[in-house]
Amino acid sequence: MNDPLIHTPTRRQFLKTTAAASALAGVSVPFVHGASDDTLQVALIGCGGRGTGAAHNAMSVTGPPVKLVAMADVYQERLDKSYKSLKTQHEDKVDVPDDRKFIGFDGYKHAMDSLKKGDIAIFTTPLAFRWVHFRYAIDKGLNVFMEKPLIADGASAKKMYAMAEESEKKGMKVGVGLMSRHSKPMQELHKRVQDGEIGEIINMRGYRMSGPLASAFSEKWPGLTDKSAPTELLWQISRFHSFLWASGGCFADFYIHHIDHLCWMKNAWPIKAQTVGGRHYRYNYVDQNFDSYSVEYTFEDGSKFYMDGRCMVGALPLYSSYLHGSKGLAIVSKNGDIGTPSSTYKGQNPSRANQIWQSTDTTNPYQNEWDALVSAIRTDQPHHEVKRGVDASVATGMGRMAGHTAQEITWDDFLNCDHAFAPDADKFTMDGPPPVKCDKDGKYPVPEPGIVKKYEYQPQDKA
């Protein structure tokens, strides 16, 4: 259920340009599987580009085999395309006959039913379904890899926090697709920052600026005039970046990596956010996104983090992140979410003469995160990334909500807002209605900053 139009650098593009990373050493005490068979089975739920990339990484882990045995999506053609690609790359590790290919909103259950306790379920659908699928995995005792973001609203965050605690107590191993945490250069930079190499962090900057790509479109739901068209729900899922209920919008899906890895460098999450942004010239676009966002995050110690995002044709492209300390500067990501090299400098001028350190590791963070997850499963070591994945999603959601309401939003404001974007995601059917519907002109409600102050889009609830 994932849109193949994802932004650069993508998991798939990274795989093409970066060598596979860190071999998994040895076979140790297995978590569930018997000594006679250390094969881990995987079910892929959400067969778009990110899901296909995650399954590829899973099967690329060295050591005893990791095999794909089940797939689920709401689009037959997407599942078929993913299957063909993965079968070509991993012929002996893909065992997914037609009776383990599931289409429909209940496909996740059938796919996970194909696994045994201790196997791995991959969740790469739009985020609205994350808590639905995670609940079922917990009940079945499966390990999980789930793509970011994890939530778009406070109600879902509370559900995920509770499930995170439950799954950790059950000994489940869960990875979250915030791959910056598994970048070896960023891990080394984090250590250097904690050791005081650039002094106390004063402020941080993140930039994610590009063209609209998958975040905006002008095509109206064809079902307005064509009775044979996909349902409005399925049509929205195929364009999930453009709908707040499905992705948190371009803000959540595109900016979360910078927000996560910069907050990691500081070892803190912001306590509040204020944001400016707007739809400058959307013309006939029918989606719910703004063209630009500029967020000022504030931490408990008063320091600031500025996150700037833009999706506009013809504007200056920027895609990088920085730390400013009392003694120096660090380039966290030079270009992209994980763009090497990371580096540190004396003072605030990143010149070669001022350089203290520059990373040399070029291993693949997407592969590193899977090596870590599988190693933890095979050795029964703690590995649980859900809480910080929800934390990163909440911090991201604060910034978006501040922009969409034109209010200062605190961490608690976001968590305690009683608006849920897709509270019935566990009840969706192929012919059912979507959480938000277009008007007679095919357009969707958009945020009205300063007019709608409590929710992000509820034109009928102006307050």
LINTAWO-V631707 format. One record per backbone hydrogen bond with DSSP energy under -0.5 kcal/mol. CO is the residue of the C=O (numbers start at 0). NH is the residue of the N-H. If there is no record, write none. Layout:
co->[CO,CO]
nh->[NH,NH]
//
This chain:
co->[0,3,9,10,11,12,13,18,22,25,33,39,40,41,41,42,42,43,43,44,47,48,49,50,51,52,53,54,55,56,57,64,66,66,67,69,70,71,72,73,74,75,76,77,78,79,80,81,82,83,84,85,89,89,90,92,92,96,97,99,99,101,103,105,105,106,107,108,109,110,111,115,118,119,120,120,121,121,122,125,126,128,129,130,131,132,133,134,135,136,136,137,140,142,143,144,145,152,153,154,155,156,157,158,159,160,161,162,163,164,165,166,167,171,172,173,174,175,176,177,178,179,181,182,183,184,185,186,187,188,189,190,191,192,195,197,197,199,201,202,203,204,205,206,207,208,209,211,212,216,216,220,221,221,224,225,230,231,232,233,235,236,238,239,241,242,242,242,243,245,245,247,248,249,249,250,251,254,255,256,257,258,259,260,261,262,262,263,270,271,272,273,275,277,277,277,281,285,290,291,292,293,294,294,295,296,297,297,298,302,303,304,304,305,305,306,307,308,309,311,317,318,319,320,320,321,322,322,323,323,326,327,328,329,329,330,332,337,338,341,342,343,343,344,345,347,348,350,350,351,353,356,362,363,364,365,366,367,368,369,370,371,372,373,374,375,375,376,382,384,385,386,387,388,389,390,391,392,393,394,395,396,397,398,399,400,401,401,404,406,407,408,409,410,411,412,413,413,417,421,423,424,428,431,438,442,447,447,450,450,457,458]
nh->[125,5,13,14,15,16,17,363,24,27,36,66,119,68,69,44,121,45,71,123,51,52,53,54,55,56,57,58,59,59,60,39,41,68,94,43,101,45,103,75,78,79,80,81,82,83,84,85,86,87,88,89,92,93,93,67,94,99,100,70,101,72,106,108,109,110,111,112,113,113,114,118,142,42,122,144,44,123,146,128,129,132,133,134,135,136,137,138,139,140,141,140,117,120,174,122,176,156,157,158,159,160,161,162,163,164,165,166,167,168,169,171,170,173,143,384,145,177,178,180,181,182,183,186,187,188,189,190,191,192,193,194,196,195,198,326,327,325,303,323,305,321,307,319,309,317,311,214,215,285,286,223,224,225,226,228,234,235,236,237,238,239,241,242,287,246,247,248,247,126,127,251,252,253,254,254,255,258,259,260,261,262,263,264,265,266,267,266,410,297,408,295,293,279,290,291,284,443,310,277,308,275,296,306,273,304,270,271,301,298,203,296,306,205,307,294,207,292,209,314,208,335,206,331,332,204,324,329,201,202,346,324,344,322,331,342,320,339,333,358,330,355,356,328,348,349,350,353,354,354,345,343,364,367,368,369,370,371,372,373,374,375,376,377,378,379,380,30,173,388,389,390,391,392,393,394,395,396,397,398,399,400,401,402,403,404,405,406,449,408,409,272,413,414,415,416,153,416,419,424,426,427,431,232,441,438,450,451,452,462,460,461]
//
